[in-house]
Amino acid sequence: MAKWVTHKCNSCDYSFVGSGKPDALMMGPTIPVVCSGCNIIYDRITQSYTGADLDMFCEDCESKEFTSWDYKSKKCPQCKDGIIGESGEGMVILAD
């Protein structure tokens, strides 16, 4: 079971809800990625254990281009200066 929490940048108002690190759902393993079209971070399923078709595009802008987010350095893709960390505010989702 994955735990998705709100992550916030310490320099701008960007935030996202997700694991923020490699994780797994029942559908398959996930990694945090940055959409090349709109620079948002989201958890992307890398392969399906169930054989289901995977979404191959960003749900916000429909771009098919993405890069892995460096979850160790935690650099903000929006402002490029800030560091993203878990926030004590916002959502906590236990995801399967």
Secondary structure as UniProt FT lines:
FT   STRAND          2..9
FT   STRAND          15..18
FT   STRAND          23..25
FT   TURN            26..27
FT   STRAND          28..35
FT   TURN            36..38
FT   STRAND          41..45
FT   TURN            59..61
FT   STRAND          66..68
FT   TURN            71..73
FT   TURN            77..79
FT   STRAND          83..86
FT   STRAND          92..95
//
